[in-house]
């Protein structure tokens, strides 16, 4: 879906609205545009439709509505505020849409890539501390994000603040707050913890998987690893098709040593990242402990 569905901009922003749109991503039933109105205001417009890719999400056409419900619950809990704008069904009934207020800043993936040309220990640690804080704040409220990856962290200001994006897979404190049609099976394979990858392999596609905070700490450290190095911790298999072999590899949890892929030597930083990438969930630090340890290096 390379263009915004006909009539949707008028439905969302009003008839006669002048807007410039640019496609950000179009993958597995989800398309995202940046919308700039004639008054300068910017929004993110997400449209979700049915997905036939075996790696896609069940009931993907409802994902935008599910994310809207979760964002409203997050606002109620005071965790994420002033982000959700509007949501609804597509006029032709083929999917759903969600508009979000555009968050200024830079994706963590992009920010870290710039550091590889001009290594800066304190900045790398500051970015990681901000990312860990965003996750810790979520965990302290009883929530889990469910889909951590490099482009779902936006670093604001001088990189001292991080915002999380894409809450379609978020897990609330109370099961009653989870949209009834949404089944969680993990998200982007490369950042799933070993235990989550193993559970996915051993269960039916219709079975909901509970996401723990310790599992998400693995995902956080795997994301920081990938941002800093430019490679995934475990595998570079192709995920365009369903790959049980990849999940089996992830379930073993054998990370490649940072010393073989690091863009520059930073032993203390590498030690903190590696502390969250251990097989035994109970031996991983919390996201708040990671934040504190990264701050000591910044």
N, C-alpha and C positions, 0 to 999 in steps of 0.2 A: 504494500500500500504506500505509494510514493506521494500521493496528494491527499489533502484533508477531504474527508467525505463531503459531498455537496450539501450545502445548507447548514453544516455543523457550526461554522464560525458565527453565522447569523443567529443560530439558536443560543449559542453560549454568550456571545458578546453584544447581541442586538443587531437588528436589521440596519443596514447602511454602514456598519463598522468597517473601517479601512484597516487592514492588517497585513503584515509581511510575515510569511511563515518559512521556516527552514527545517528540513527533516534532520533529526538527530540520530535516530536508530529505527530500523524496521527488521524485526527478527522474531520468529516463532510466535506469530500472532499478535505481537505488540509493536505499535508504531508510535513514535514520540516526535513532536515538533516543538520548536520554540516559536511562539507567537508574539510579535511586537506590534502593539496597537499604534494608531496614529498619534496618540498622546504620549508615547514613549514607554508606557507600561509593558512589562514582559510577563508571559505566562508559559508554562509547559502544558501542552495538550497531549494526553495519552489516549490512544484508541486500541481496544483489544477485541480481537475477532477469533473465530475458531482456528485451531492450529492442528495440522496433520503430522507435523514433525514428531517422531516418537520421543524426542527429548523435551518437547513442549509440555505445558501444564494441562491437566485435565480441566475441562470447562474453561478454557482460556478466554472465551468470549465474555465471561463474567468477571475477569480479573480487575478491570477498572472500577467496577462497582464494589467489589470486595475491598479493594484498596481504599476507596472512599469511606466505607464503613469503618475500617480499621483506623484511618486517619482521624475520623471524628471521635473514636474511642481514645486515641492517643491525646487529642486535644482535651478531652474530658479529664484525662489523668494528668494533664499539664506537662506531658513529655515532649510533644511536638505541637507547636502553636503557629497560627497565622500562615499555614501552608496550603491546606485544602481550600479550593475556590468553589467549584461546582462539579456536578457529575450527573450522568443520565444514560439512557439507552440510545443507541444509534437510531436515526429516523426509520431506517429500513429493517430494524430488528435483528441485524446480523451480529451485533456486539454491543459494547458499552464504551463510555468515554469519561474522562476525568480531567479537569483543569486544576493546575497548581500554580501558586505564585512562584515566579522564577527566582531561584536563589543565586545571588552573585558569588563568584569565586571560581576556583579551578579544580577540576577533578584531581584526586590524589595521584592517579596514574600519570597525568601530565606534569604535575608539580615535581614528582620524584624523577621523572625522566630528564627534566632540566638539570637536576643536581648531578646527573652522571657525568656531565661535561665539566662541571665545576664543583667537585666534592665539598660538602659542608656538613660536618658532623652534627653541629648544634641544630641546624635547620632540619636535617633528617629526623633527629630525635624529637624536635618540636612538632613536626607533622604527625609522627607516630603517637605522641602523647595526646594530641587533639583528637585523633581517630579513636584512641582507646577511651578517652573521656566520653565521647558521643555514645559509645557502646555501653560504658559503665553507667551512664545516666539512664539509659534504656533498661538495663538489667536491674538497677536499683528500684525501678518502678514496676518490676515484675514482667517486663516485656522482653522478647527476643526478636531480632530483625528478620532472620530467616533467609537473607539473600545477599550476604556480604560479597562484594567484589570491588575491583579498583575504581570503577566509575560510579559507584554508589556512595562515595565519600566526596564531599565538596569542601575544600579548604578555603576559609575566608580570611580576610585581613592579611596579616603576615604569616598565615598558616597556624595561628594560635587557636583557631576555632574550626571545628569540622561539623558539617551537617550531613546526616544520613539521608539518602534518597531511596525511593522505591520500597514501599511498605506493603506491597501486595502479598508477600509471604509471611508477614509479621505474626508472631504468636503472642496473644494477650495473656494476662495473668489468669483470667477466668475463661474456661472453655466456652461459656455462654456468649462471650464477646466475639468468638470466631465465626465469620460468615458460614452458615451451615453447609453450603455447597463446596467449600474449599477443603481439599485434602492436601496436606503437606507431605511431600516426598523428597524434601531437600531441594536445593536450587542448583546453581551452577556447579557442576561436578567437581571442578578443580579446587574449590574452596570448602567442600564438605569434609567434616571430620572423619577419621577412620571408622568410628563407631556408627556414624550416620550412613556412610557408604555401605557398611556391612549390613545394617538393618534394611537398607533399601534393596540389597541383593536378596535378602532372606524373606521378604514379605511381598504380598500381592500388591499390584498397583492401586487397589482400592483402599489399602490400609493407611490410615493417618499416622505419621511419625511425629512423636514428641521431640521437640528441640530443647536441649538443655543449655544452660549458660556456659558450661565447660566445653560443650561441643562448639558453641559459637566463639569461644576464646580461640579455639583452633582456627576457625574461619578468619577471625580478625588477624591473627599472626600470619596466616597463609597469605592474606591480602597484603599486609605490610611487606612481607617477603617478596611478593610479586611486584609491588610498586617500586621497591628499592632496587631489585635486581633486574626486572624486566622479564623474568621467567617464572614458571610455576614451581612450587616446592617439590612436587612429586612426578608429574608426567606431562608430556606434550602430545598425548594422543589426540586425534581428531574427535570432537564431540558433536559433529554435525549429524551423526547417526547414533542410535542407541548402542552403547559400548559397555557390556558387562565386564569386559576385560579391564577397562579403565577403572570401573568401580572396585574390582577385585584388587587392582594395584593400589588404589586409594585406601582401601580397607586395611592394607598391610601397613600403611603409614610410614613408609621409609623415605624420608625427605633427603634430597641431595644436599650435601654439606654446603653451607653458605660460602665457605672458603673457595668453592669451585665456581661460584657464579657471582660473587659480590662485585659491585662496581668499584669499590675501594675498601681498604681494610679498616674495620671499625669493630674490634672484638667485643666491646661492652654492649654495643647495639645488637650485634649478632647473637649474643648470649640471651638478651631479653626476648628477641624474636623466637629463638629456639626453645625457650622455656615454655611457650604455649603450644609447641609442636611435638609434644611427647604423647606416646600411645595411651598411657593411663590417664583418663579424664581427671581423676582426683588429684593428680600431681601437677596439674596446670594452675597457674595463677589466675586470679580473677581479672576482669577487665580494669577494675580500679587499681589493683596492684600493678598491672602493666603500665597504666597511666603514670603512677608515681615513679616507677623505675625509668621510664622514658624521660620524665621531667628532670630526673637527676642528671641526665646526660645532656640536657638542653641548656 
